[in-house]
Structure formats: C-alpha cells, structure tokens
Amino acid sequence: MNNVEFEKLQDAALSHQARSLYLFYLRPLAEKGIYQAPLSEISHVMNNNSPVCPFAATPEICQALMNELFAAGLLAPPTEREARMGAQYRLPYFETQNFSLPEMPFMMHEAWRPGPAFVQSALLSGLDGADFAENELKSFIAYWSCKPERRNQSAWERTFAQRLKRSREARVRRSAAQQADSIRQSAEQVSAFGQNAETASGIAEGYTPK
C-alpha cells in the first residue's frame, strides 16, 4: 500500500467494512490484474458469522460499501477501453504506484485534471487543502491551452497549485479591503448622523416661539 492509499483510507467517512473490502479483497484482485467484483462474490467474502463481530453482507450493503470507496476516490469508473475489456472499476491510487513511469512533457489540453499527487503539490504551495472549484480548473486550462508551453504532470500540478494560492490570496485582500471600506462608510454615516443631530439640537435650543 502506498502513501496516498494510506492517507485516503484514514478518511473518517469510511466505515471499517469499506476499508476491509478495499485492503483484503479489491486491492489483492487488482494486483492480479482483476478489476471485477460481482456483488454476490463480495457478499460471500464479507459475510461474517462470528459471534464476536458478525456482519450480514447483503448485496445492498456491499453496494453501499463500494459507493463509500468511490466517494473517497479509492475506486473510480473504468475508462471506455477498460470497460470494453470487462473492468467494472479501477483503483487510481494503486495504479499511481504501479505505473509511475517517467513523465513526458505535454501541452495543456481540455481533458487535463490534477492527479493524486496534487495533494502534496497543494500543501507544498502553502494551500490548506487540495480542493478547488471546477471554474478555477477551467480558467487555468483555458489560459494555458493557448500557449505552447510543455510541462510534465507534476509541473502542471505545481503551476495549478501556485495559481490557486495567488487567486485565494487576492480574494482575501479584496475581502479585507471591502471590509475596511464598509467600516469607513459606517463611521462616516455615524459621524454625519451625529453632526446632523447636533445641528438639529442647536436649532431647537435657539428657537423662540412667536
């Protein structure tokens, strides 16, 4: 198990049964090049009649466990080519360990997305996390797709992380400036109100009925 898999398996949203399914069944199958796991087989493997920790693994429950792994990113839908070959899913973080060949530089393209290693790039860039909005990714791709620049996957991920950091720092500065402007306007309104009140009070004090 590589470091990325280990980190993902620590996700608090994952149940113990989902972790066990990945570690003791799906991953060993992947090591043999098998990416098929019918629910009936999963149910048979996961069913536990032990009086200490019984677990009734119905097909519905097994599907829910698979859904947990998909949500955590430990499983992903197969590519079109993999699906034609009978694959029902793939293990993206397991594959990063087995297919970590030297990266070739390439130009930015519309289908590009950060990979599992982006988490590390984001943290090294000073971001709190690796989350990003789709519009941020689209903006990044649109900018670089017009340029002849060629970089490998890791370099593109670092560039994207740095762009996110600059964008968020600018957002914080704008927010602080807007807040300061709002405070200044409020202070001016309070001051103007006070002056108007003093003027009105002076007029009232100097007024002599006829």
Phi, psi and omega in degrees: 000129181273176186295324181293316178300315180301316180296316182294326180289347177278356180306123182296340180284345181277133176281162178300321181294323179294319177297316180297319179301318180291310187290319190256357180226301185291318181291315175303324176295318180297325178297338177263004181082018181256123180236040177232137179207086177303145182301328179296322178289319178299318179300318180296318182289319186277341182297132183225116180264011181298136178292340181283313182218071182290149178211114180270098185271081176287160178305324180295318179293320179297321177295322178296322178294318177299319179298323176300316182292323176296317181296327180278351180087000179287335171240152178214156178298148179288157173290168181301318180295317179296322180295322178296334179272003175101000180290139178260344183194176171219162180249089188300323183281330173293321182291331179296331179283323187271342183236035180277065177281163178305134183278133178264139178296147178210159177280152178296143180219166188295333184272002185292143173215151174297147179264188181302329182288353181297332178304314181292318179300319181295315181294320179293335179278352179098008177281154179285336181199179183258013181282148178205158178272152181298325180292331176292319179294316181297321179296318179297313181296317181299321181294311186277341179294338181274000184244152182278007183302137176238128178218160175276175185303316182298318181293320177296321179295319178296319179297318179295318179298318179294323178295317178300319181296313180298318181297318183285326175295319178295323179295319178295319179295318178297319180296318179295320179294319178296321179294318179296320179295321179295319178296318180297316180296320178297319179296320179295321179295319178296317180296316180296320178297319179296319179295318178297321180295319179296319179297315180297321180294320180295319179297317181295320181291327183271359183280129177241116181299144177279000000 
